[in-house]
């Protein structure tokens, strides 16, 4: 059981990074002028990371708890899945969403 819990912590970290990568991918796949593509591709993950640092990280300045935390994480990880879908990577969006749901469910059960 220890190994499964440790693996889930790794998955949780990976999906946090995955959301950032997905939003960046979405930004770089926009059919707009190159400078704006770079701005979205690099800026969107930075904005998402700042929000995570302020509200979602263990050392967050504005900790979100209870139902607010659930809503925050749905929006956070949902942004990654939606970004992949908007970029046209529908299969990856579905896989990402399913992994997020499974991992977060286990985290709640195991109180991680």
C-alpha positions as CSV (number, residue, x, y, z in Angstrom):
1,X,0.0,0.0,0.0
2,X,2.9,2.3,0.7
3,X,4.1,2.0,-2.8
4,X,0.7,2.7,-4.3
5,X,0.4,5.9,-2.2
6,X,3.9,7.0,-3.1
7,X,3.1,6.4,-6.8
8,X,-0.1,8.4,-6.5
9,X,1.8,11.3,-5.1
10,X,4.1,11.2,-8.1
11,X,1.0,11.1,-10.4
12,X,-0.5,14.1,-8.6
13,X,2.7,16.1,-9.2
14,X,2.8,14.9,-12.8
15,X,-0.7,16.1,-13.5
16,X,0.0,19.4,-11.9
17,X,2.9,19.8,-14.4
18,X,0.7,18.3,-17.1
19,X,-1.9,21.1,-16.7
20,X,0.8,23.7,-17.2
21,X,2.2,21.9,-20.3
22,X,-1.3,21.5,-21.7
23,X,-2.1,25.2,-21.3
24,X,1.2,26.1,-22.9
25,X,0.6,23.7,-25.8
26,X,-2.8,25.3,-26.3
27,X,-1.1,28.7,-26.5
28,X,1.4,27.6,-29.1
29,X,-1.2,26.0,-31.3
30,X,-3.3,29.1,-31.8
31,X,-3.6,30.4,-35.3
32,X,-2.5,33.9,-34.6
33,X,0.5,36.1,-35.1
34,X,3.8,34.5,-33.9
35,X,4.5,37.0,-31.1
36,X,1.0,36.4,-29.7
37,X,1.5,32.7,-30.0
38,X,4.6,32.9,-27.9
39,X,2.9,35.2,-25.4
40,X,0.0,32.7,-24.9
41,X,2.3,29.7,-25.0
42,X,4.6,31.0,-22.3
43,X,2.2,33.4,-20.5
44,X,-0.7,31.1,-19.9
45,X,1.3,28.5,-17.9
46,X,2.9,31.3,-15.9
47,X,-0.5,32.7,-15.0
48,X,-1.7,29.2,-14.0
49,X,1.5,28.6,-12.0
50,X,1.1,31.9,-10.1
51,X,-2.5,31.1,-9.3
52,X,-1.4,27.6,-8.0
53,X,1.3,29.2,-5.9
54,X,-1.1,31.7,-4.4
55,X,-4.0,29.3,-3.7
56,X,-3.2,25.7,-4.4
57,X,0.3,24.9,-3.2
58,X,1.0,23.5,0.3
59,X,2.7,26.9,1.2
60,X,0.0,29.0,-0.5
61,X,-0.6,32.5,0.9
62,X,-4.4,32.2,0.3
63,X,-5.2,28.6,1.2
64,X,-8.4,27.2,-0.2
65,X,-10.2,24.5,1.8
66,X,-13.2,22.3,1.7
67,X,-15.6,22.8,-1.2
68,X,-13.6,25.8,-2.4
69,X,-10.6,23.6,-2.7
70,X,-12.6,21.0,-4.8
71,X,-13.8,23.8,-7.0
72,X,-10.3,25.3,-7.4
73,X,-8.9,21.9,-8.4
74,X,-11.7,21.2,-10.8
75,X,-11.0,24.5,-12.5
76,X,-7.2,24.0,-12.4
77,X,-7.1,20.5,-13.8
78,X,-10.1,21.2,-16.0
79,X,-8.1,24.0,-17.6
80,X,-5.5,21.4,-18.7
81,X,-8.1,19.1,-20.1
82,X,-10.0,21.9,-21.9
83,X,-6.8,23.3,-23.2
84,X,-5.9,20.0,-24.8
85,X,-9.4,19.7,-26.3
86,X,-9.2,23.2,-27.7
87,X,-5.8,22.4,-29.2
88,X,-7.4,19.5,-31.0
89,X,-5.9,16.7,-28.9
90,X,-9.2,15.2,-27.9
91,X,-7.9,11.8,-26.9
92,X,-5.2,13.3,-24.7
93,X,-7.8,15.6,-23.2
94,X,-9.9,12.6,-22.2
95,X,-6.9,10.6,-20.9
96,X,-5.7,13.6,-18.9
97,X,-9.2,14.2,-17.4
98,X,-9.6,10.5,-16.5
99,X,-6.1,10.3,-14.8
100,X,-6.9,13.5,-12.9
101,X,-10.2,12.1,-11.6
102,X,-8.7,8.7,-10.7
103,X,-5.6,10.2,-8.9
104,X,-7.6,12.9,-7.1
105,X,-10.1,10.3,-5.9
106,X,-7.4,8.2,-4.5
107,X,-5.8,11.2,-2.9
108,X,-9.1,11.9,-1.1
109,X,-9.5,8.3,0.0
110,X,-5.9,8.1,1.2
111,X,-6.0,11.6,2.7
112,X,-3.0,12.8,0.6
